[in-house]
Amino acid sequence: ALPVSRPDQMAPLLDDAHFDPRRQTFLRGDAPPLESCQDATAPAVLQRQPDRVLLEADLKCRGMVIEAGSYFPGWVATVDGRPAAVYEAYGFLRGVVADAGPHRIELRYRPKSVYWGAALTLLGFLGATALTWYARG
């Protein structure tokens, strides 16, 4: 994984004859440590919904599984039930790092704005209820 700090650094990487997108990726910010494997296997998509993707992958070494959905803040991941970071691979796809071996990777869309909105809605409802009871009494 190659780190890039600016969007204008991405296009030259894709045009570089030495860049192999099947074995390499570039990420915004710091890149996690990965290993180089010769025999890459494609992960299997077990389930795909708008807010959830379930993958099964059997990696030969520590690597990044890149899912074809668009990266956007709010996606969270687990690898075998343990929290994992979601990386912005190639500038627009979602990537998750896993160690060698078979893994079950789950990506869920859980933006914090939804939770804040629900909490504020509940707070508003409770406030309106309290004001109604106070006005009656």
Summary of the structure (lengths in Angstrom):
residues: 137
radius of gyration: 20.6
end to end distance: 65.5
largest distance: 77.5
contacts: 345
relative contact order: 0.17
helix: 25%
strand: 39%
